[in-house]
């Protein structure tokens, strides 16, 4: 797939920030800028999805809320995220790996937020939470 090429002018402080990030991630400035744009677009979409999912918890039965409160991250996902974090610290991540890490991070946050909201709703409805 061919991606369109564009030329942009950045304010100096933004350019230097992106340049510093690119050095830390061992990428070119262009690759880092692409990663930032992709990250931002995915964050916006994922945040909206999480908000919708949290709002829907309000209308679930107690049994459904209990199931939501027991949601977990698989050991395989947790291990993969740990490997990505260690690799990032050692040598940096490729754009693809950075995207995978971001997606996993959002998934982990989603699970945590759903469990917390489910626990809150159960308590609010008078159920004991362990």
Secondary structure, 3 states (H helix, E strand, C coil): CCCCCCCCCCCHHHHHHHHHHHHHHCCCHHHHHHHHHHHHHHHHHHHHHHHHHHHHHCCCCHHHHHHHHCCCCCHHHHHHHHHHHHHHHHCCCCHHHHHHHHHHHHHHHHHHHHHHHHHHHHHHCCCCCC
